[in-house]
């Protein structure tokens, strides 16, 4: 009975997401946004632990903010998360024309130049804005893209999320099986998408002026392959509109002996600049500084 109960619980999240997906697929873009904001507000109300984590992280990054300013910004962070989650769930039947009607594409020439270099492309971003729209547009526009993902804890949720990702033509690669496959994709001059702003113990590099545990894998792969590092963001502009920006290719900072460190320092600097433009669009309730805090660095 315990095993049966566990299986039912593991599948429950997937069932809920499937029903939400069907419901949101029938709504207008404005209806999807409205629903997403309500979900975000609900998540804010019941998610005390994540709410407090966002408040603490904002205090680290913006010590000049008052408590009330951080509360307001935290509410906006949760609303934004709900909005982009709803947009993703409503995306299964979205076409390239649908995407390009609501999404401004800037700097595409940078992506084309990266492909033309012939050594593969590491498409890098963070948990900022609507990162799922980036992979959908890249794949639908005809670029060969594989994204490295962390599997969800619940198999049912994992199935629904990855089905939505692959509907656009994107391939998904779980992190546990990633290194060898990433090298294969890059050797074939394909694009590999990586979100490089998760907590890690590889190195502790500056992020908003504080040491943050940073995974060096991106930099190690780049130094081994010579792949072009293409930073990208997708910001929400309001009124059901987004802007995807492919920035100039990222170059490692120099003067560091640890393999990969120079590139990840450059990545942290770039991501911080992007976040400062629209701080409500980053995932502040992720425990980005946990390892640094546990090691007494903060």
Secondary structure, DSSP 8 states (H G I E B T S, - for coil): -HHHHHHHHHHHHHHHHHHHHHHHHTS-HHHHHHHHHHHHHHHHHH-HHHHHHHHHHHHHH-TTS-HHHHHHHHHHHHHHHHHHHHHHHT-TT--HHHHHHHEEEE-HHHHHHHHHTSS-EEEEE-SBS-HHHHHHHHHHTT--EEEEE---SSHHHHHHHHHHHHTTT-EEEEGGGHHHHHHHHHHTT-EEEEE--S--SSEEEEETTEEEEE--HHHHHHHHH--EEEEEEEEEEETTEEEEEE-S-----SS--STTHHHHHHHHHHHHHHHHHSGGGB-TTS-TTHHHHHTT--
